[in-house]
Structure formats: C-alpha cells, structure tokens
Amino acid sequence: MTKMLKTLALTLLATLIVILPACRTKKTPAPVVAPTPVVTTTQPPPVAATPVTQPPDFVQPEAKVTEEALPSDIDELNRVAQQRGYIQDAFFAFDESTLTPDAQTALTNSANWLKKNPQYNLLIEGHCDERGTEQYNLALGDRRANTAKEYLATLGIDASRIRTVSYGEERPFDPGHDEAAWAKNRRDHLVLIGK
Amino acid sequence: MKKTTPALSVLLVLLASAAHAQTQIQTTIDQSKAQQVARIAIPFPGLPAGLDPQKINALFFAPLTRDIAESGVFAIAPLPPNVPPTPDLLKRISAAYLLDLRFSTTPAGGGGAEIDYLVDTRLVDSTGAEALPSKRYRAGEAALTKTAHTIASYIVRSINGKPGIFTTQIAFASNRDGFWEIYLMDWDGGNQRRITFHRGLSILPSWSPDDERMVYTSFSRNASEMYVINRRGGGRIKIHTGLALNTSARFSPVGHDIAFVGSVNGNPDIYVIRDDATNLRRLTTSYSIESTPEWSPNGRQICFTSGRSGTPQIYVMDAEGTNIRRISFEGQWNDDARWAPDGERLAYTSRVNGVFQIRITNVVTGESHILAGEGSNEQPSWSPDGKWIAFQSNRSGKWQIYRMRADGTDLMPLTSQGENKEPDWSKKVE
C-alpha cells in the first residue's frame, strides 16, 4: 500500500517536472520590440506596383548536379587522386615489407577506386629510407612494391594492370634525416598510368 | 685507497706503455710504409721559353709529385730553391734518387697552332748513374696529367718491382649536372668527366676486367635496366634480362659474365647473364632478399648480401650458387661486400651504433676490424693493388667520395661537386 502511494507520488512529481517548464515558457513575456525610428525625411511618392504575370508555360529549372570529370593530364590526375584519397600510398616499418593494418586499409581504398576506374593501370614504386644501404634497399623496395601488388590482386585488381619498380632510397619524398622524414620515405607510392 | 707496491706500479706502467705501443703499431702499420722508403729529389722541370710554369705545375708536376709521395716507395727530399741538384747536394739532403725532367715542345701536327709536349725523363741515383732506362713521353695538353701519372707509375713500378696504380680510374655516380649519371675520375680525383647522358637515374657502375667497358643500372620508363657502355662513353647497349631490378651488376674478372640482382614477383635473387644477354642463370633460390653480388678475384666465388637470417648479412658461395656460408656476424645491417685483390679480405659496409662504417674481414682467418670515420661510410672499392679503398661518406653533410689507405690512414676527399657515390675502382694494374 505504502509502496503504491510512493509510486503515485513519484509519478505526479515527474509529471510536474515535465509540465512546469512548459507552462513557464508559455508565460514568458513577448520580447520588447524596438521602436521604429521616426523618419523625418520626405518620402518619395509610392510607385504603383505592376502586377507580375507569369507565362502560362513556365517550368522550374531542374537543380543540376554534374560529376566533375577527372583531369586528362596524367600528372594532374595523380595529384588529384592522391589529394582526394582515391589512391593512397602504403607505409612500412624499417627494413620491413609486410603490410601494416594501415597499409592494408590504404590499398583497399585504392583497390575500390581502381575497380571503378578500369581505364587506368597502376605503377607501384617501392621506396626505402636512407638508413639502410643503397644496394640492399633497391632489393627491399622491389619486395615492398610486389607485396602491395599481390595484395591488390587478392582484392580483385587484375595483376596485369599493375607494374612495379623499386627506387630503393634513391628518390626520397622527404629530404630530412629524422624519423618523421624516414617514416614518409618507407612507402609504396601508387601512380596511375595510362593503359 | 688500495695500496700498490712500487714493483707492481712499475709493472703496471710497463704494461700500459706496452699496450700503448701496441695500439700505436696497429694504427700506423701498413705494408707499403713498412718497406724501405727511398728519398727522391724532384726538381721542377726545365721549361723552354713560353711555357707557363704554373700551368705545368698544375697539370703535370703537382700530380706527379703527389703520386710519388703517396707511393709508399719514395719519400720526397725537399730541395733548396735555385741550387743545381749536384751529387753533393743529393748527398747533403740524403736523396738516393734524382728525377730529372725536361720539357720541350713540337707542333702537334694537323697544321694547327696546337703543340705537343715532349717530356724527357731520367732517374739517376746518388752517384749520377742512370737507375732506369731514360724515356721520352709525348702528349698534348689534355694528356699532360696522364703523362704525369704514367711517369710516376713507371718509376714506382721499376724501383718497387710492383705494379703502380697511378693511371687507374674510378667510376662513380654523380648528380652534379641535375641527374644522376655515371662519371670517371683519375685515382687522385683529377680529370672528372661524365660518360652517360640518360637524364634520369643512372647508378652503380662496374668495370669490365679489361677496363674497356662498364655495366650499370639506369631507370627509364618506370623500370630499372642494365646497360653496358664503353669507357669513353660510346657503344651503349641494353642487356635485356627479362627480370625486374637489374641492379648491382658486376663484371666477372674472367670471361664475359655479369652477376646482378634480378627479381621475379618481388623475390630478388642473384643471377648471372652473359654480356650478350644470353645464358641467364639463377644462383640463389631462397625466398629471402638477396642483393649485391661480387666476384672473387679468381672468379670462382661470389659474395653477396642476404636477409635470410632476418637482417642483411654477408655470405659467400661458389660461383655456381652452391656451398653458401655466412661471413658477417656483427651488427644488424651489412652490405656492399667487395673482395680485395688478395682474395682473402672482404671490405663491406657494416652498421655500428646506428651509422655505417667500412669493415674489413679476412674470410680465411675470420679476423675482422672497423675503419671508423665520421658520418656514414659506405660502398668501399679496393684499388687494384689492394693498398687503397675508395668509399662514399656523408661526413660533410653531402655524399662525397673519399680515398684512404687500406689501414684507414691518409684520408683524402676526391669529389666536391654536387653529390657523388658508388665508387668502383678500375681493375688493371701496370
């Protein structure tokens, strides 16, 4: 019995909490409207309004959305494709050629775009940072590029669309000599090429 | 404080000085220096009127005296100025030899105003007797420095009985003209000249055994390919291998084989192909990365780099690809192995405390030591007499090529324009 009363009381209280603010809002006075400034200058005589007559066959123009064409210049295309993330480079750990989860995501995104754009082939450039030796890094870059090629093939990209080249540490993206630069330079760089 | 008896103190001092002496010996010993060094006086050559002494000095006398001073066979005996080098004077300055050089000129032929230089060369001993058959050399101005190296080689070879290396060449890659191209220079860094014009990325030159050709790698149309070119730049041919990479190409010291790194589906291995692009053979079959082959001087073995242990290390195999054994065990990254002409020592690049240093390892005895220097020091190449090593270092902030004796002494920069790397010393000695 006591429990039932308690529940009833709580329900009433809850109802009041919900209703009260609503009531208060209603009671809020209307905002004070600023007084209209008194115009002292002479008003020009009102111009007679000409009635707007619509032509009987007027049709609203359709709101148009066009898909922007990809640049025809291949260098510009690559710049745009990288900037918009259509194709994404894959990055590696030092002296490693296995794909990190991030690298796999980058390649998966690239594969999705490549599938929808079969008019392009792909060049994968394998790159290394300067901390290794040049000759071994040329071989390491070859393996990095081919690791990405194989991965893209498993995602359904025809391997015949993909070429690879290793630049080892010959063409760094960042000329710096610290870990930030090295991390940028250990990569598979994806380049769109014509068929 | 611990008490030390006087006798023990003396012993400790003796031990310390002995250890010090030993260190001294180890850092200065060099076979060429340990030989008897003969003092030689070289007066500035007599010139006919009209020849510019400064030009003759720069193009001829300076390189000649440098060669002889660095030969390890002679030490230059300084001469007082404007005193005729009589036997008495030679005796006073303890000179065992006098190199007497005289210049004259003759029309070069061809009807132009060009002249040839004639250089009469006499080596006499302290009694005034001829120590060698005298010779006359003839050369145009462009070959005057080569004449100096040739004379130095003749004298050192004749007195020492061992071949000279002063006319040898060092091939290398440089970006001084905007692109990486292949260049040549004399052994002392003189006469630097470009021989490839790919306007792309051309790297890793290697001399043929007769020094007439080079093989190298050049990138074009998004692929790296192997080319052979004549020493003077002509006759370029592409060696089509059908493989990817085509890097680290090395001419065999015997025959016409080229060892290189080829790759199929991302598996770089050591391959050999003939210089007419036939008879391709695969020497390694491991799934690991293999790179950087180099023939032993007799052509029967090949050293290379492999990642099969988890890090790049040096291995040696028979030239057929059999009998693979590991050579390097120190450090987490070793590469660029080059066989010394004695067939026993390997020089290679070894990572020590985060930077690369040149390491010398004797494959017979297993003895191994580092030739430490500032910065990273990579890609050693032996002189054909095994006394010098050219290498690349970034100690100046840019990659440049240096030369040092095989014991690490007498360091000398050879390049300064742009960046320069991958020295490969020519093979022949005189």
Chai-1 contact restraints between the chains, C-beta under 6 A:
chainA,res_idxA,chainB,res_idxB,connection_type,confidence,min_distance_angstrom,max_distance_angstrom,comment,restraint_id
A,L123,B,N222,contact,1.0,0.0,6.0,A-B,restraint_1
A,T133,B,D335,contact,1.0,0.0,6.0,A-B,restraint_2
A,T133,B,D336,contact,1.0,0.0,6.0,A-B,restraint_3
A,T133,B,T349,contact,1.0,0.0,6.0,A-B,restraint_4
A,T133,B,E378,contact,1.0,0.0,6.0,A-B,restraint_5
A,Q135,B,S248,contact,1.0,0.0,6.0,A-B,restraint_6
A,Q135,B,S291,contact,1.0,0.0,6.0,A-B,restraint_7
A,Q135,B,T292,contact,1.0,0.0,6.0,A-B,restraint_8
A,Q135,B,D335,contact,1.0,0.0,6.0,A-B,restraint_9
A,Y136,B,S291,contact,1.0,0.0,6.0,A-B,restraint_10
A,Y136,B,T305,contact,1.0,0.0,6.0,A-B,restraint_11
A,Y136,B,P312,contact,1.0,0.0,6.0,A-B,restraint_12
A,Y136,B,D335,contact,1.0,0.0,6.0,A-B,restraint_13
A,L138,B,T247,contact,1.0,0.0,6.0,A-B,restraint_14
A,A139,B,V261,contact,1.0,0.0,6.0,A-B,restraint_15
A,A139,B,P268,contact,1.0,0.0,6.0,A-B,restraint_16
A,A139,B,I289,contact,1.0,0.0,6.0,A-B,restraint_17
A,A139,B,S291,contact,1.0,0.0,6.0,A-B,restraint_18
A,D142,B,L245,contact,1.0,0.0,6.0,A-B,restraint_19
A,D142,B,S263,contact,1.0,0.0,6.0,A-B,restraint_20
A,D142,B,G266,contact,1.0,0.0,6.0,A-B,restraint_21
A,D142,B,P268,contact,1.0,0.0,6.0,A-B,restraint_22
A,R143,B,G266,contact,1.0,0.0,6.0,A-B,restraint_23
A,R143,B,I289,contact,1.0,0.0,6.0,A-B,restraint_24
A,N146,B,N265,contact,1.0,0.0,6.0,A-B,restraint_25
A,N146,B,G266,contact,1.0,0.0,6.0,A-B,restraint_26
A,V165,B,N222,contact,1.0,0.0,6.0,A-B,restraint_27
A,V165,B,A223,contact,1.0,0.0,6.0,A-B,restraint_28
A,E170,B,L201,contact,1.0,0.0,6.0,A-B,restraint_29
